[in-house]
Amino acid sequence: MSSPPIRSGAEKAYIEILTEQPVPTPTYGSGGSFTIACSTRIAAPPSTVFDIVIDASKYSTWNQFCPKCTIDHQPDFDDNDNDNEKKLKQGTKFTFDVVLDPKSGSARPTALIVNVLEPIEYEGGKRKGWRITWGPRPSFFMPEWLLRSERVQEFIEIPGSNDTEYLCWETFYGPLAPVVRMTVGNQVQNGFRLGMEGLKKRAEEK
């Protein structure tokens, strides 16, 4: 790909709800109802920022939107490093405690699965980084045809620096997606802002 699919936050942090042109995701492609997108510059290498996001045991130290990440099932892996049991990998099933209203502090458990975890390149290999995506696990009460979504996070090199361009978007699909936007869209957007700000602060402290 020549450039990321959402607006750059390298010069100024950016967050927006997109309804006119929802952004495609790796698993579900185009055809979404709306997208919540944000991006910013982080004064830390992509590997540092990426490692914070995949470490399920430390979410309480930086993420007010999702302060708890519980791993429910790990895919098979070949090494004996116990720390890997605490890290998100492709195929990891996990549960976020999502706080939509910071004032109340009440959390809503959300069962998710990591769909994609891969290295990425932009501008003909001049900018490299990592991508991780996840989405809700389908259930009897909420089948994919009714509502599905995928959250994409990218951690990309900024040329001439040791910094990261962090990009995040979640696109919602299905007949219930407009209802989600009307009822909790602004709360999720604020949660993305809190998560992005917390990630930036945590990474720049390391």
Sequence and secondary structure as in RCSB ss.txt:
>XXXX:A:sequence
MSSPPIRSGAEKAYIEILTEQPVPTPTYGSGGSFTIACSTRIAAPPSTVFDIVIDASKYSTWNQFCPKCTIDHQP
DFDDNDNDNEKKLKQGTKFTFDVVLDPKSGSARPTALIVNVLEPIEYEGGKRKGWRITWGPRPSFFMPEWLLRSE
RVQEFIEIPGSNDTEYLCWETFYGPLAPVVRMTVGNQVQNGFRLGMEGLKKRAEEK
>XXXX:A:secstr
  S SS   SSS EEEEESSS   BTTTBS  SEEEEEEEEESS HHHHHHHHHBGGGGGGT SSS EEEEEE  
      GGGGGB  TT EEEEEE S TTT   EEEEEEEEEEEEEEETTTTEEEEEEEEEE   SSS TTT EEE
EEEEEEE TTSS EEEEEEEEEESTTHHHHHHHHHHHHHHHHHHHHHHHHHHHHH 
